[in-house]
């Protein structure tokens, strides 16, 4: 199941651009293209992590078709328009359905981690890599999926501010660039917290948050920004620590 999860994270998040994500909401062709790419990424990931090629064709194809059906329904729901304010809930339901389908595929096919087919690596190193899928999955979750969740949570926060906004293209461009930079900062923050957590250096996590706060010191005078900053920081830290717990338990 962990291997299927890794394939899902890669195919549904890292190999799906924001442009494709927007276009597939309006065009079934882009939805089909995304599902085809998703299936190919799943196949390559499983082939590398299991050392089997022919055996992974059917499960990858089945997963791709099921992914297409779920995304087609999701696009139909998005076109309805009335669930726009429930984007976070729709996101989690969509992911839960995908996870459920992966569980079904995992029960139908035997997908086991096996990298002993890589003969150029010593057996000691191969043995030490048996827990690698969980760690890889944790790093993937802390990246783009967590960034999407944070952005969806921010979308639930009222956008009223005490500062008068200017309707200017340059201002809008600066805001979009700031959002992108903030997203990358959040990703780096979660990945660093994950690494420190896996190393057991929990005390050092405070320095990461302190460094981030220092960079935003002047902006924290704005109460609205301070609240969003606190929500984003706590949510990012929470998800990173959950991934640490996942690695420790599994």
HELIX and SHEET records of a PDB file:
HELIX    1   1 UNK A    2  UNK A    9  1                                   8    
HELIX    2   2 UNK A   10  UNK A   14  3                                   5    
HELIX    3   3 UNK A   18  UNK A   23  1                                   6    
HELIX    4   4 UNK A   28  UNK A   50  1                                  23    
HELIX    5   5 UNK A   55  UNK A   80  1                                  26    
HELIX    6   6 UNK A   84  UNK A   86  5                                   3    
HELIX    7   7 UNK A   87  UNK A  108  1                                  22    
HELIX    8   8 UNK A  123  UNK A  128  1                                   6    
HELIX    9   9 UNK A  132  UNK A  140  1                                   9    
HELIX   10  10 UNK A  141  UNK A  145  3                                   5    
HELIX   11  11 UNK A  146  UNK A  155  1                                  10    
HELIX   12  12 UNK A  169  UNK A  198  1                                  30    
HELIX   13  13 UNK A  202  UNK A  204  5                                   3    
HELIX   14  14 UNK A  205  UNK A  215  1                                  11    
HELIX   15  15 UNK A  218  UNK A  221  5                                   4    
HELIX   16  16 UNK A  223  UNK A  249  1                                  27    
END                                                                             
